[in-house]
Amino acid sequence: MSEPRRIYSIDIFRGMTIALMILVNNPGSWGHVYAPLLHAKWHGCTLTDLVFPFFLFLVGASMRFAFVKWHYYPSPKFYKHIFWRTVSIFMAGWLIHAYPFIKQDWDWSSFRYFGVLQRIAIAYGISALLIIRYDFKQLLPIISGILVFYWGLLWLGGTGAPYGLEENLVRKVDIFLFGEKHLYGGFGIPFDPEGLLSAIPSVGTVLIGYLMGGMLHTTKNYTDCAKRMAIFGFGLIVVGWIWGLIFPINKAIWTSSYVLFTGGIAALVLAGLTWLIDIKLWKKPFWIFEVFGTNSIFLFVASGFWTKTILYIKRDLNGEMVSAYNYLYKTIFVPFAGDLNGSLLFALTHVLGFWLMLYWMYRKKIQIKL
């Protein structure tokens, strides 16, 4: 099988998303973070809330080119490939949650089943099965059906405040199937923002990306393509915002309005990059993000292992045992730049450090794929 051709604007978009992910995931202190680099507390959408849907959007856009080698034919080899790729990405998420493996006090009764890579795996697997079976014209009503169906599920299945933290159906399903101890606790109560039910609308995010990738794949005129993507993206933003008036834009439960709103922004970004890179041929200014766009899943796993490692290691700070993570922040970055800017500088240092690692791999032509 021949390697599918690559679209540089997609690679750059992926690199920009990865760089932003590293930035928002690694502040020196979560108590000192600039507002755009935090998730919305519940309803709403910040810059940080764009990272995950952008990544899923790009998964879909890339699938358009990756599936060329299968000739869009659902052969047994294709299904085998999709199955093992889905399983490998899902298991990589479990490895991050289980790390560090040297811990002697493991309580598997509280192991978290779901997470970012698990969501990517599920959305990728389901989307692949739909893409190989249906053409562009059929996928549009499928996306609409998924989003309307999910809206109905939450509205009918919730109690009191169906889109609130405590009573939404996403939380109820996860508690019923897996129990409270296996859910994320960062919201103050057991609730998983990457839960099982909310994986349904995330498929819509992947499929929107696939449609945009299809526009780039089939176009003979990048100027016309960029315009069409921009119009489509603007339309999604408007529809998502209007829908959000009754079905709030919310990342944690991945509402249908959130899918359209963020998918529209992603389409606009891709249109802009297509105009700059493929029409204006401004490739050199974006080269740094090309490096970030390589080995993206590997980088997610590596960054997760690194963060958990320095959180696990303890150091003495003024008579108090703190994590190496906190020790580095307090002893190097706070004295140099203060609490808030030191926290930002800590994150930017991680961005640079991971870029250097990827640059070495890039020069050595090392590709680690799942």
Stockholm file with secondary structure:
# STOCKHOLM 1.0

chainA/1-370         MSEPRRIYSIDIFRGMTIALMILVNNPGSWGHVYAPLLHAKWHGCTLTDLVFPFFLFLVGASMRFAFVKWHYYPSPKFYKHIFWRTVSIFMAGWLIHAYPFIKQDWDWSSFRYFGVLQRIAIAYGISALLIIRYDFKQLLPIISGILVFYWGLLWLGGTGAPYGLEENLVRKVDIFLFGEKHLYGGFGIPFDPEGLLSAIPSVGTVLIGYLMGGMLHTTKNYTDCAKRMAIFGFGLIVVGWIWGLIFPINKAIWTSSYVLFTGGIAALVLAGLTWLIDIKLWKKPFWIFEVFGTNSIFLFVASGFWTKTILYIKRDLNGEMVSAYNYLYKTIFVPFAGDLNGSLLFALTHVLGFWLMLYWMYRKKIQIKL
#=GR chainA/1-370 SS CCCCCCCHHHHHHHHHHHHHHHHHHCCSCTTSCCGGGSCCSSSSCCSGGGHHHHHHHHHHHHHHHHGGGGTTCCCHHHHHHHHHHHHHHHHHHHHHHHCCTTCSCCCGGGCCCCCHHHHHHHHHHHHHHHHTTCCHHHHHHHHHHHHHHHHHHHHHHCCSSTTSTTTCHHHHHHHHHHCGGGSCCTTSSSCCTTCSTTHHHHHHHHHHHHHHHHHHHHCSCHHHHHHHHHHHHHHHHHHHHHHTTTSCCCTTTTCHHHHHHHHHHHHHHHHHHIIIIIISCCCGGGHHHHHHTSSHHHHHHHHHHHHHHHHHSEEEETTEEEEHHHHHIIIIIHHHHCHHHHHHHHHHHHHHHHHHHHHHHHHTTCCCCC
#=GC SS_cons         CCCCCCCHHHHHHHHHHHHHHHHHHCCSCTTSCCGGGSCCSSSSCCSGGGHHHHHHHHHHHHHHHHGGGGTTCCCHHHHHHHHHHHHHHHHHHHHHHHCCTTCSCCCGGGCCCCCHHHHHHHHHHHHHHHHTTCCHHHHHHHHHHHHHHHHHHHHHHCCSSTTSTTTCHHHHHHHHHHCGGGSCCTTSSSCCTTCSTTHHHHHHHHHHHHHHHHHHHHCSCHHHHHHHHHHHHHHHHHHHHHHTTTSCCCTTTTCHHHHHHHHHHHHHHHHHHIIIIIISCCCGGGHHHHHHTSSHHHHHHHHHHHHHHHHHSEEEETTEEEEHHHHHIIIIIHHHHCHHHHHHHHHHHHHHHHHHHHHHHHHTTCCCCC
//
